[in-house]
Every structure is written in C-alpha cells, then in structure tokens.
Amino acid sequence: MTKKVLLVCGAGASSGFMAAAARKAVKKTGEDIEFKAKSEAELAENINSVDLLLVAPHLKYMIEDVKGVCEAAGVKYGIIPQKVYGSLDGQGLVNVAKEYLEGGK
C-alpha cells in the first residue's frame, strides 16, 4: 500500500520543490511513497488522507499545533532536517520519511 507523505511550508512553494525532488528519488528507487506539498493553511483539509506530515524546518515553531492535529488523525509527524531541506535532497527526504513511517524516529 502506498504511503502518503504531506510536506508543509508557509505558502507551499518551497515544499513543492522538495516534493518534486522526492518524487524523482522515489522513481529511481521504486519506493512505495507518494509526496505532496501544501501550504500550512491547507493542512486541516488534507491531514486525514496522509500517513505522515513533514514540516519545513523554518516552521518548527508550529510543531506543537501540528502535534495535536496529527495525533487526533492518527498521523505521524516530524520536521524536515535543515540539511535535507536546504539542499533539496530528494533521496534524503525519502530516507527521513521512511524512518518516520517505520517508527524509527
């Protein structure tokens, strides 16, 4: 079953580039993970259709708010490491997502 990962940043632009890089990496490795990006304003309407929410590093101040929403929806959550986000490291993001999804984080 495909795991769905939602990336959230302020307006959805930088996380859009990040999601595109992760989708390219997934094509190469054949992982069964789907990456989508949305703005933080669209979080509530998308949370119930994903397995994992990853927040851009510059939004880590909102992790407490996200935590409640995610726990209520039964969704895992975390913060994208700055190193991965800053370099648009698609494979790095896939690895981070797998760690969260497999319960390693």
N, C-alpha and C positions, 0 to 999 in steps of 0.2 A: 504494500500500500504506500502510495506517495505521501511523504511527509511535507507539510506546507509550512514555510517559514515566512513571516512578515517582518520586513525591515521598516523602521520608523525613524524619520528625521523631521526637522522643523516643517519644511514645505514639501518634502518628498522628492526633491531633485537629486541631492547627493546620494540618498539611499537608492534612488533609481539607477544611478551609475553602478553602485555597489551590487545591486541585484543583478544587473546585466552581466557584470564580471563573474558573479557566482553562477549564473545560468550557463555561461561559456565553460566554466570549470566543470560543471555537472555533466555537460555534453561529452567532455573528454573522458571523464571517469565513469560515467554511467550510473552515478548515484541516483537514488530514487527520491530526490528532494526538489521541491518547487519553491523558488524565491519570488516574492512580490514585494513591492515597496509602496508605502502610503505615507501621507503626512500624518502628524500626530492628531490632527483634527478628525481623521477618518478611522482612528483606532477602534472606537467603540463599535462601529458597524462592521468591522472586519474580524474582530477578535474570536468570534465563535467558529470561524472557518479555518483556523490555523492550529498547528501543533506547537509552534514556537514563535515567540516575539523577541526580536533583537532590536535594541535601541541604539541609535548613534551615540558615540562617546560624548559628544557635546550636549546631549540631553540626559546625562546620567542623573541630574537633579530630579528628574521626574520618575525615577525608578520606584519610589515608594507608592506613587499613584498607580503606576502600571502594575505593580505587585498585586494590589487588591483586585484590579480588573482581571488579571491573568489567573489568580488563584480562584476567583469566583467562576471563571470559564474553564478551569482545568487545563490551562495553557502554561507551558514552561516559558521562562523569560530570562533575558540576560542583556549585557551591554557588549557591543562590538568592541574589541580591543582597538585602541587608537592606531596601533601599528598597522593592523589589517585595514582599517577604515581609511587612514591617511594615504595608503599606497594603492587603494582599490584592489586589494589582493583577493581575487575571486576564490582561489583554492584555499587560501587562509580562512575565508569566511565559511566555506563548505566544511572545513575541519572544525571550526568553532561550533557551527550548527550541529554537526554530528556529536560533538562532546556533550552539548546540552541535551540533545534528543536521546542520547544513550544514557543519560543520567550521570555523566562524569563530572559535571560542573555543579 
